[in-house]
Amino acid sequence: MPADPLHSAGKPQRSTTSQPPSGSGASAIEVRRSSRRRRTVSAYREGDRTVVLIPARMSEAEEQRWVSVMLDKLAAQESKRVLGDTELSERAQRLSAQYFDGRARPASVRWVTNQNTRWGSCTPSEGSIRLSHRLQGMPEYVVDYVLLHELAHLLVPGHGPRFWRLLEAYPRTERAKGYLEGVVAADRLPRLPVAGEE
């Protein structure tokens, strides 16, 4: 029985699995080719894997292009999902287990609307983590990075070498930092006048 009956298009003629481009949000990409599929391309997440369904006749170059397009589409859909405080707390627990062997145990994790100059904050003595509502709608890897940054503060209060060594475990640290720096830089750009305004 196929794992995703809504996306099945007959028995795949060929299936390949590869590592994704960095920052795509999945650990592996499986491309399934089908002779019954004529023109359409679709993709979905299956656990920690992304499955891309394509017509069997596509060239390798077309396959690569479509995999990239579908990964971008999935990432855009996922970034529109807003996590509630409960989901945010569960995500923090999973990230702590995955990257810090579960040693970072926050007492509370929640969104706040009063942080306009910081992406997140942590009070180690209380075990509380707060994330700025401005992160909502950003890519998941960016939210994960900010969560991990604050979780790391439960283990190491300052920003010394030991703190940054903890964050080295997260493979998208540099990409997430770059994304957030880009957001800050874009906010500082002068606004172009809108048509009709002087």
Buried (B, 14 or more C-beta within 10 A) or exposed (E): EEEEEEBBBEEBBEEEEEEBEEBBBBEBBBBBBBBEBEEEBBBBBBEEBBBBBBBBEBEEEEBBEBBBEBBEEBBEEEBEEEBEEEEBBEBBBEBBEEBBEEEBEBEBBBBBEEBEEEBBBBBBEEBBBBBBBBBBEBBBBBBBBBBBBBBBBBBBEEEEEEBEEBBEEBEBBBBBBEBBEEBEEEEEEEEEEEEEEE
